[in-house]
Amino acid sequence: MKFPKLYLVCDAWELRPQFGYVKVDKDFTIATNAHIIVKHKTSELFKDDFVSLLPENGIMIHANAVKLICRQSTVNILLSDDKNYIQLYQKDTSMISYNCQPGLSFPGTNKLFPELDKCQPLKEIALSANLLFNLAEGMGIRTKILHLYFYGPTKAILIKANNPDEYFSAIGLIMPVMMNY
């Protein structure tokens, strides 16, 4: 299974360091740059032995480590005993270690995802094509056919894949831009 490109959803701006990381806890894996958010079930992305070692509050994995995980399909991930770094292995040789940044977090991200039954049609709205593409890549969608669920002109838009290939629980959010004519 190919790992979704969650690093495309992350932000490289050093004034917001937490957005350069992917939050991984036992239930969900979340990546965001404050404009888009992708949420996966952790069990669909990582092996059970890795998930069982995660601390209750989760860990933050740097986008560069996620990029390596995406590029190498046979990477094994080990979490240190103190839960402060991960090691990426390929064929029993150490590739690289990354600090997990235990102090960073995305507070309240689960509360941002609205319920599907509360969507409504909108007339004029604009979306960034680049952000939408990065969101689809971060969700791991091969065929870029998306369902967009609108909840109001100033609220985030919920994104789901039309026919998810591998990541059935992956959902995303994108912030709209209002058009003034």
VEXNU-28417 format. One record per residue: y, z, x of N, C-alpha, C in turn. Coordinates in steps of 0.001 Angstrom, whole numbers, plus 500000, padded with zeros to 6 digits. Atoms other than C-alpha are relative to their C-alpha. Example, Ala and Ser with C-alpha at 12.3 -4.5 7.8 and 13.67 -1.06 7.14 Angstrom:
<rs>
+--------+--------+--------+--------+--------+--------+--------+--------+--------+
|   n.c2 |   n.c3 |   n.c1 |  ca.c2 |  ca.c3 |  ca.c1 |   c.c2 |   c.c3 |   c.c1 |
+--------+--------+--------+--------+--------+--------+--------+--------+--------+
| 498810 | 500000 | 500890 | 495500 | 507800 | 512300 | 501200 | 500000 | 500900 |
| 498810 | 499940 | 499180 | 498940 | 507140 | 513670 | 501090 | 500730 | 499230 |
+--------+--------+--------+--------+--------+--------+--------+--------+--------+
</rs>
This chain:
<rs>
+--------+--------+--------+--------+--------+--------+--------+--------+--------+
|   n.c2 |   n.c3 |   n.c1 |  ca.c2 |  ca.c3 |  ca.c1 |   c.c2 |   c.c3 |   c.c1 |
+--------+--------+--------+--------+--------+--------+--------+--------+--------+
| 498828 | 500000 | 500845 | 500000 | 500000 | 500000 | 501242 | 500000 | 500895 |
| 498771 | 500091 | 499228 | 503399 | 499046 | 501354 | 500978 | 501077 | 499532 |
| 499048 | 498930 | 500299 | 505908 | 501901 | 501526 | 501316 | 499387 | 499536 |
| 498735 | 500576 | 500474 | 509098 | 501206 | 499499 | 501130 | 500248 | 501008 |
| 498910 | 499940 | 499025 | 512294 | 500629 | 501488 | 501072 | 501007 | 499582 |
| 499074 | 498942 | 500397 | 513933 | 503959 | 500665 | 501181 | 500127 | 500947 |
| 498890 | 499919 | 499050 | 516078 | 503730 | 503801 | 501182 | 499139 | 499556 |
| 498905 | 500826 | 500504 | 518123 | 501011 | 502038 | 500858 | 500738 | 498979 |
| 499269 | 499208 | 500989 | 519169 | 503582 | 499449 | 500830 | 501081 | 500688 |
| 499293 | 498949 | 499268 | 520387 | 506039 | 502109 | 501344 | 499508 | 500531 |
| 498659 | 500280 | 499500 | 523922 | 506207 | 503498 | 500080 | 500413 | 501470 |
| 499867 | 499695 | 498574 | 524844 | 506160 | 507190 | 501326 | 500678 | 500338 |
| 498695 | 499407 | 499763 | 528258 | 507784 | 506783 | 499829 | 501436 | 500472 |
| 500239 | 498683 | 499394 | 528364 | 510845 | 509047 | 500739 | 501145 | 499307 |
| 499305 | 498935 | 500725 | 530779 | 512764 | 506774 | 499184 | 500519 | 498818 |
| 500921 | 499551 | 501050 | 527988 | 513004 | 504174 | 498583 | 499937 | 500565 |
| 501273 | 500121 | 499284 | 524963 | 513723 | 506367 | 498759 | 500077 | 499113 |
| 501192 | 499882 | 500847 | 522582 | 514654 | 503533 | 499593 | 498661 | 499396 |
| 500330 | 501298 | 500574 | 522783 | 511076 | 502198 | 499350 | 499051 | 501009 |
| 500733 | 500762 | 498990 | 521238 | 509804 | 505431 | 498532 | 500405 | 500057 |
| 501360 | 499473 | 500044 | 517982 | 511557 | 504483 | 499349 | 499702 | 498650 |
| 500794 | 500111 | 501217 | 515217 | 511196 | 501919 | 499413 | 501378 | 499729 |
| 500511 | 498679 | 500398 | 514340 | 514406 | 500053 | 498560 | 499848 | 499524 |
| 501418 | 500051 | 500351 | 510572 | 514948 | 499852 | 499555 | 501407 | 499625 |
| 500616 | 498732 | 500381 | 509095 | 517804 | 497839 | 498644 | 499699 | 499360 |
| 501362 | 500191 | 500501 | 505693 | 518327 | 496240 | 499943 | 499091 | 498776 |
| 500011 | 500810 | 501222 | 506683 | 516565 | 492997 | 500635 | 498632 | 500190 |
| 499248 | 501248 | 499939 | 509293 | 513924 | 493775 | 500582 | 499739 | 501382 |
| 499308 | 500467 | 498800 | 510752 | 511914 | 496648 | 501239 | 499272 | 499520 |
| 498727 | 500519 | 500500 | 514443 | 511080 | 496185 | 500846 | 499515 | 501174 |
| 499045 | 500542 | 499034 | 516829 | 508863 | 498148 | 501267 | 499625 | 499234 |
| 498736 | 500330 | 500653 | 520516 | 508393 | 497354 | 501093 | 499761 | 501024 |
| 498777 | 500138 | 499218 | 523835 | 507258 | 498743 | 501205 | 500373 | 499140 |
| 499026 | 499551 | 500989 | 525780 | 508740 | 495778 | 500411 | 498893 | 499036 |
| 499735 | 501092 | 500937 | 526076 | 505294 | 494131 | 498722 | 499577 | 499285 |
| 501310 | 500308 | 500568 | 522378 | 504662 | 493566 | 499032 | 501108 | 500393 |
| 501033 | 498994 | 499745 | 519368 | 506972 | 493377 | 498654 | 499378 | 499664 |
| 501371 | 500408 | 500271 | 515650 | 506196 | 493614 | 499132 | 501251 | 500019 |
| 500888 | 498844 | 500133 | 513010 | 508686 | 492513 | 498566 | 499514 | 499844 |
| 501432 | 500319 | 500027 | 509261 | 508353 | 493210 | 499216 | 501294 | 499853 |
| 500922 | 498878 | 499917 | 506348 | 510676 | 492610 | 499507 | 500060 | 501437 |
| 500393 | 499846 | 498605 | 505543 | 512048 | 496051 | 498535 | 499637 | 500218 |
| 501427 | 500297 | 499869 | 501810 | 511695 | 495434 | 499706 | 498505 | 500059 |
| 500187 | 501442 | 499919 | 502258 | 507906 | 495103 | 500412 | 499449 | 501368 |
| 499495 | 500467 | 498709 | 503932 | 507659 | 498524 | 499249 | 500567 | 501196 |
| 500583 | 499302 | 498852 | 502218 | 510191 | 500785 | 498577 | 500449 | 499692 |
| 501371 | 499528 | 500146 | 498655 | 511299 | 501396 | 499992 | 501454 | 499555 |
| 500119 | 498656 | 500564 | 497443 | 514488 | 499709 | 500095 | 501100 | 501057 |
| 499956 | 498966 | 498970 | 497026 | 516394 | 503002 | 501433 | 500275 | 500453 |
| 498585 | 499813 | 499652 | 500718 | 515834 | 503843 | 500740 | 500717 | 498870 |
| 499322 | 499402 | 501159 | 501890 | 516735 | 500322 | 499655 | 501480 | 499876 |
| 500409 | 498592 | 500118 | 499899 | 519978 | 500355 | 500692 | 500899 | 501017 |
| 499329 | 499210 | 498965 | 501717 | 521104 | 503532 | 501501 | 500158 | 499766 |
| 498559 | 499934 | 500228 | 505221 | 520591 | 502110 | 500416 | 501383 | 499500 |
| 499511 | 498714 | 500515 | 507260 | 523774 | 501590 | 500498 | 499833 | 498564 |
| 499587 | 500034 | 501404 | 508316 | 524674 | 498034 | 501337 | 499296 | 499791 |
| 498681 | 500632 | 500142 | 511928 | 523554 | 498584 | 500043 | 498609 | 500619 |
| 500089 | 501342 | 499456 | 510765 | 520332 | 500287 | 500620 | 499863 | 501382 |
| 499406 | 500316 | 498706 | 511997 | 518636 | 503443 | 500885 | 498776 | 499848 |
| 499140 | 501171 | 499957 | 514608 | 516029 | 504308 | 499561 | 499162 | 501206 |
| 500443 | 500909 | 498941 | 513299 | 513049 | 506316 | 501098 | 498973 | 500244 |
| 498910 | 500918 | 499658 | 515890 | 510954 | 508150 | 499635 | 498564 | 499641 |
| 500196 | 501397 | 500393 | 516333 | 507344 | 507026 | 499351 | 499178 | 501107 |
| 500626 | 500727 | 498893 | 515345 | 506099 | 510506 | 498493 | 500227 | 500044 |
| 501434 | 499727 | 500053 | 511966 | 507817 | 510184 | 499370 | 499247 | 498835 |
| 500501 | 500736 | 501163 | 511532 | 506281 | 506734 | 499905 | 498512 | 500320 |
| 500034 | 501411 | 499604 | 512356 | 502868 | 508216 | 498753 | 499716 | 500844 |
| 501217 | 500165 | 499189 | 509552 | 503323 | 510782 | 498747 | 500055 | 499125 |
| 501141 | 499884 | 500908 | 507151 | 504406 | 508036 | 499830 | 498696 | 499215 |
| 500049 | 501258 | 500752 | 508038 | 501243 | 506094 | 499478 | 498845 | 500846 |
| 500359 | 501125 | 499135 | 507554 | 498923 | 509047 | 498567 | 500067 | 500502 |
| 501353 | 499821 | 499480 | 504227 | 500370 | 510220 | 499090 | 500433 | 498857 |
| 500844 | 499695 | 501157 | 501634 | 500231 | 507453 | 498899 | 501018 | 500311 |
| 501084 | 499079 | 499645 | 499148 | 502379 | 509382 | 500515 | 501288 | 500638 |
| 499433 | 498781 | 499425 | 501425 | 505293 | 510273 | 499427 | 501225 | 499298 |
| 500399 | 498702 | 500522 | 500050 | 508791 | 509846 | 501153 | 500964 | 500230 |
| 498878 | 499064 | 499936 | 502571 | 511545 | 509166 | 499449 | 501413 | 500040 |
| 500388 | 498600 | 499884 | 502075 | 515126 | 510325 | 501241 | 500875 | 499920 |
| 498917 | 499032 | 500124 | 504286 | 518063 | 509417 | 499706 | 501164 | 500931 |
| 500205 | 498897 | 499053 | 504791 | 520758 | 512057 | 499708 | 501297 | 499250 |
| 500333 | 498718 | 500623 | 503603 | 524301 | 511388 | 501229 | 500728 | 499477 |
| 498776 | 499332 | 500447 | 507178 | 525570 | 511137 | 500801 | 499164 | 498999 |
| 499410 | 500904 | 501006 | 508067 | 522638 | 508772 | 501379 | 499486 | 500390 |
| 498687 | 500446 | 499537 | 511070 | 521677 | 510925 | 500014 | 498581 | 500547 |
| 500010 | 501387 | 499548 | 509905 | 518258 | 512118 | 498708 | 499324 | 499575 |
| 501188 | 500795 | 500274 | 507485 | 515457 | 511361 | 499694 | 499169 | 501236 |
| 500425 | 500904 | 498941 | 505494 | 513399 | 513829 | 499341 | 498801 | 499357 |
| 500583 | 501238 | 500479 | 504617 | 509792 | 513198 | 498995 | 499511 | 501029 |
| 501088 | 500434 | 499132 | 501294 | 508649 | 514670 | 499480 | 498655 | 499543 |
| 500703 | 501229 | 500316 | 499618 | 505304 | 514859 | 498799 | 499894 | 500926 |
| 501241 | 500092 | 499233 | 495984 | 505040 | 515963 | 499895 | 501111 | 501042 |
| 500159 | 498797 | 499176 | 495942 | 508588 | 517399 | 500944 | 500090 | 501191 |
| 498992 | 499855 | 498952 | 498954 | 508059 | 519658 | 501327 | 500345 | 499350 |
| 498737 | 499559 | 500568 | 502244 | 509803 | 519025 | 501045 | 498909 | 500135 |
| 498931 | 500989 | 499954 | 505028 | 507430 | 518120 | 501335 | 500701 | 500241 |
| 498684 | 499368 | 499915 | 508015 | 509673 | 517533 | 500012 | 501245 | 499127 |
| 499793 | 498803 | 500815 | 509109 | 513054 | 516180 | 501408 | 499976 | 499425 |
| 498694 | 499911 | 500664 | 511961 | 513624 | 513730 | 500211 | 501389 | 499443 |
| 499615 | 498735 | 500602 | 513787 | 516766 | 512729 | 500105 | 499814 | 498489 |
| 500024 | 500106 | 501458 | 513460 | 517487 | 508995 | 501248 | 500542 | 499310 |
| 498763 | 499451 | 500583 | 516864 | 519172 | 508439 | 499732 | 500872 | 498773 |
| 500353 | 499158 | 501144 | 515697 | 522084 | 506271 | 501198 | 500502 | 499187 |
| 498852 | 499468 | 500733 | 519249 | 523126 | 505260 | 500640 | 499033 | 499025 |
| 499388 | 501003 | 500862 | 520241 | 519868 | 503562 | 499215 | 499857 | 498695 |
| 500690 | 500237 | 501267 | 519462 | 519069 | 499933 | 500852 | 499120 | 499098 |
| 499316 | 500718 | 501068 | 520387 | 516993 | 496899 | 499939 | 500905 | 498773 |
| 500103 | 499063 | 501123 | 521203 | 519682 | 494333 | 500092 | 499297 | 498649 |
| 499942 | 500457 | 501381 | 520448 | 518872 | 490709 | 499728 | 498529 | 499753 |
| 500215 | 501434 | 500209 | 519293 | 515277 | 491155 | 499088 | 499723 | 498809 |
| 500874 | 500218 | 501152 | 516562 | 515651 | 488535 | 500774 | 500039 | 498683 |
| 499187 | 499913 | 501220 | 519240 | 516513 | 485962 | 500794 | 498726 | 499740 |
| 499236 | 501233 | 500152 | 520954 | 513156 | 486561 | 499270 | 498935 | 499202 |
| 500777 | 501038 | 500668 | 518127 | 511093 | 485066 | 499971 | 500254 | 498499 |
| 499950 | 499806 | 501458 | 518737 | 510628 | 481321 | 498670 | 499643 | 499343 |
| 501195 | 500325 | 500766 | 516111 | 510276 | 478619 | 500108 | 498585 | 499449 |
| 499997 | 501395 | 500423 | 515093 | 506759 | 477629 | 500434 | 499802 | 498552 |
| 499695 | 500187 | 501415 | 515555 | 507325 | 473899 | 501487 | 500156 | 499658 |
| 498574 | 499813 | 500258 | 519297 | 507961 | 474277 | 500858 | 498843 | 500512 |
| 499228 | 501122 | 499466 | 520308 | 504524 | 475582 | 500761 | 499285 | 498885 |
| 499156 | 500720 | 500949 | 522961 | 502335 | 473902 | 500542 | 498728 | 500641 |
| 499485 | 501251 | 499436 | 524328 | 498780 | 474298 | 501441 | 500145 | 500480 |
| 498637 | 500010 | 499482 | 527503 | 498117 | 476302 | 500519 | 498567 | 500006 |
| 499406 | 501331 | 500045 | 529939 | 495194 | 476205 | 500391 | 499496 | 501378 |
| 499492 | 500466 | 498706 | 531709 | 494914 | 479561 | 499687 | 501017 | 501075 |
| 500354 | 499107 | 498901 | 530279 | 496387 | 482715 | 499673 | 499135 | 501219 |
| 500306 | 500740 | 498768 | 529855 | 495309 | 486336 | 499103 | 500862 | 500884 |
| 500886 | 499332 | 499056 | 527170 | 496173 | 488871 | 500082 | 499293 | 501337 |
| 500023 | 500576 | 498663 | 527116 | 495644 | 492604 | 498623 | 499378 | 500239 |
| 501266 | 500691 | 499755 | 524436 | 493034 | 493350 | 499308 | 500553 | 501245 |
| 500571 | 499455 | 498769 | 523940 | 494465 | 496845 | 499341 | 501350 | 499736 |
| 500575 | 498695 | 500323 | 523400 | 498001 | 495527 | 498772 | 499850 | 499108 |
| 501133 | 500233 | 500890 | 521090 | 496680 | 492803 | 498786 | 499495 | 500786 |
| 501084 | 500494 | 499143 | 519015 | 494804 | 495417 | 499406 | 501148 | 500818 |
| 500490 | 498863 | 499213 | 518793 | 497912 | 497645 | 499227 | 500978 | 499133 |
| 500688 | 499112 | 500930 | 517789 | 499979 | 494628 | 498598 | 499460 | 499698 |
| 501307 | 500604 | 500294 | 514973 | 497542 | 493741 | 499071 | 500088 | 501214 |
| 500807 | 499879 | 498777 | 513773 | 497499 | 497367 | 499554 | 501441 | 500215 |
| 500344 | 498588 | 499847 | 513882 | 501303 | 497486 | 498960 | 500463 | 498994 |
| 501006 | 499676 | 501010 | 511808 | 501439 | 494317 | 498662 | 499338 | 500306 |
| 501232 | 500684 | 499637 | 509228 | 499152 | 495937 | 499625 | 498887 | 499041 |
| 500252 | 501044 | 500994 | 509584 | 496375 | 493355 | 499908 | 498649 | 500698 |
| 500173 | 501324 | 499396 | 508204 | 493015 | 494475 | 500691 | 498927 | 499170 |
| 499327 | 500951 | 500882 | 509265 | 490943 | 491476 | 501243 | 500682 | 499458 |
| 498733 | 499335 | 500300 | 512912 | 491742 | 490929 | 500416 | 499835 | 498540 |
| 499673 | 499974 | 501422 | 512748 | 491939 | 487128 | 500119 | 501458 | 499611 |
| 499701 | 498598 | 500257 | 514353 | 495184 | 486046 | 500392 | 500214 | 498545 |
| 499502 | 499566 | 501301 | 514933 | 497012 | 482785 | 501145 | 500968 | 500262 |
| 498835 | 499142 | 499856 | 518394 | 498587 | 482588 | 500223 | 500732 | 498684 |
| 499793 | 499161 | 501175 | 518962 | 501477 | 480177 | 501393 | 500610 | 500102 |
| 498609 | 499571 | 499997 | 522601 | 502191 | 479312 | 500185 | 501216 | 499090 |
| 499779 | 498767 | 500748 | 523818 | 505598 | 478100 | 501471 | 500235 | 499693 |
| 498568 | 499888 | 500233 | 527564 | 505074 | 477975 | 500749 | 499247 | 501077 |
| 499257 | 500829 | 499051 | 530315 | 503130 | 479740 | 500300 | 500674 | 501329 |
| 499701 | 499302 | 498752 | 530891 | 505807 | 482376 | 498808 | 500782 | 500530 |
| 501189 | 499259 | 499585 | 527333 | 507115 | 482750 | 499094 | 499113 | 500839 |
| 500930 | 500732 | 499132 | 524678 | 506127 | 485254 | 499030 | 499176 | 499170 |
| 500942 | 500896 | 500653 | 522338 | 503284 | 484325 | 498618 | 500266 | 500571 |
| 501377 | 499760 | 499586 | 518622 | 504064 | 484436 | 499310 | 498659 | 500227 |
| 500675 | 501243 | 499626 | 516527 | 501364 | 486148 | 498493 | 500252 | 500083 |
| 501459 | 499966 | 499896 | 512787 | 500781 | 485689 | 499511 | 498584 | 500274 |
| 500588 | 501313 | 499720 | 510561 | 497945 | 486896 | 499401 | 499426 | 498722 |
| 500595 | 500666 | 501153 | 509400 | 495379 | 484342 | 498486 | 500188 | 500014 |
| 501439 | 499812 | 499797 | 505814 | 495386 | 485631 | 499793 | 500589 | 501381 |
| 500138 | 499420 | 498659 | 505466 | 497881 | 488476 | 498660 | 499654 | 500624 |
| 501201 | 500386 | 499280 | 502975 | 496695 | 491071 | 499236 | 501218 | 500508 |
| 500673 | 498883 | 499346 | 502246 | 499927 | 492903 | 500596 | 501355 | 499642 |
| 499327 | 498719 | 500213 | 504813 | 502616 | 492121 | 500373 | 500121 | 498533 |
| 499825 | 499968 | 501448 | 504413 | 503209 | 488406 | 501048 | 500999 | 499547 |
| 499056 | 498968 | 500426 | 506612 | 506290 | 488272 | 501385 | 499822 | 500602 |
| 498705 | 500190 | 499337 | 509508 | 504895 | 490340 | 501082 | 499679 | 498981 |
| 498831 | 500266 | 500831 | 512847 | 505048 | 488554 | 501237 | 500093 | 500876 |
| 498772 | 499978 | 499227 | 516382 | 504556 | 489764 | 501205 | 500161 | 499115 |
| 498705 | 499912 | 500683 | 520000 | 505108 | 488812 | 501005 | 499210 | 500793 |
| 498880 | 500674 | 499356 | 523063 | 503013 | 489553 | 501254 | 500318 | 499203 |
| 498738 | 499687 | 500667 | 526652 | 503871 | 488788 | 500711 | 498698 | 499645 |
| 499318 | 501234 | 500428 | 528553 | 501218 | 486774 | 501449 | 499984 | 500467 |
| 498571 | 500184 | 499741 | 532014 | 499826 | 487450 | 500581 | 499405 | 498731 |
| 499400 | 500484 | 501237 | 534189 | 499384 | 484373 | 500902 | 498794 | 500299 |
| 499176 | 501198 | 499865 | 535874 | 496005 | 483917 | 501224 | 500123 | 499086 |
| 498778 | 499981 | 500797 | 539488 | 495916 | 482743 | 500549 | 498585 | 499908 |
| 499480 | 501360 | 500203 | 540606 | 492624 | 481252 | 501324 | 500057 | 499310 |
+--------+--------+--------+--------+--------+--------+--------+--------+--------+
</rs>
